[in-house]
Amino acid sequence: MPFTTEHLHTYERDGYVVVRNLFSEAEVERLYSIAVGDTVLRAKSFDRTDASGLKTKLALWYALDDSLYGKFARSARLVEGVEQMLGGRAAHYHSKLMQKEPRTGGAWEWHQDYGYWYKNNGFLFPDMLSALTALTPATKENGCLQLIKGSHRMGRIEHTFSGEQIGAEAEKVDEALKRMPLEYLEMNPGDTAFFHCNTLHASAANPSDKPRWSIITAYNLVSNKPYKDIHESSYTPIDPYTGDLLMEPKAGISDTADFLVK
Ligand SMILES: O=C(O)CCC(=O)C(=O)O
């Protein structure tokens, strides 16, 4: 198994863990080629403007379908790790195709995912996490993910709007940065970073000439059904996919999938 007890301990201690090569080059190539060529994903993508006016693009959908992306989000490699980290049966909250384009891709302000999910989406417990799988190399130059190591232990902090994004209270972030290390997650395609929903994270804009694309699959504990903005997949146990992603048809997400519409 690529996911080990050591990974679990690291996740619990630091609020995140990177599992290198969780997906092979060939698997990522397949996912990426769908992503760049898919007219549905392109049509359903929307811009998110940062505080300086730069835009980052993403598409977000909730239900798992039969596409390669659905199978990827259900893949046993992800789900078995997620269930150990969450400590129970996992449901799929949503998947996001993140497209930080060369020169124009904007920043993400410091935030906890649970800052959004508690405030806007009705989840009462922080029994949630995200798994970010790099589709292209992620470097400091193209605005890789940054995390404050150990910040998940601060619990949820207040969030306010900053541009079109919600940002964590600046005073708390400044203090957190004085006490805990700031980590830049440089990743190769196929590496996956699992991070706790209360881990403070951010990313800078992409002034480079290289795209930074990734897929983020977010998971919830089945027992943590939200009380508003309810999507069935967010409390339905995942049936893990154990097949071979390379043998599956290159099927993109259907345009009738429940995309978040902005
Ligand atoms: O991948 C990134 O650059 C940041 C994404 C992020 O913070 C999020 O989706 O919550």
The ligand as an SDF file (V2000), in Angstrom:
LIG
                    3D

 10  9  0  0  0  0  0  0  0  0999 V2000
   -4.3620   24.9630   -4.9470 O   0  0  0  0  0  0  0  0  0  0  0  0
   -4.2840   26.1240   -4.5630 C   0  0  0  0  0  0  0  0  0  0  0  0
   -3.5400   26.9330   -5.0630 O   0  0  0  0  0  0  0  0  0  0  0  0
   -5.1210   26.5760   -3.4060 C   0  0  0  0  0  0  0  0  0  0  0  0
   -6.4690   25.9650   -3.4200 C   0  0  0  0  0  0  0  0  0  0  0  0
   -7.2040   26.1680   -2.1630 C   0  0  0  0  0  0  0  0  0  0  0  0
   -6.7290   26.7690   -1.2560 O   0  0  0  0  0  0  0  0  0  0  0  0
   -8.5380   25.6170   -2.0070 C   0  0  0  0  0  0  0  0  0  0  0  0
   -9.1010   25.0910   -2.9750 O   0  0  0  0  0  0  0  0  0  0  0  0
   -9.0650   25.7040   -0.9000 O   0  0  0  0  0  0  0  0  0  0  0  0
  1  2  2  0
  2  3  1  0
  2  4  1  0
  4  5  1  0
  5  6  1  0
  6  7  2  0
  6  8  1  0
  8  9  2  0
  8 10  1  0
M  END
$$$$
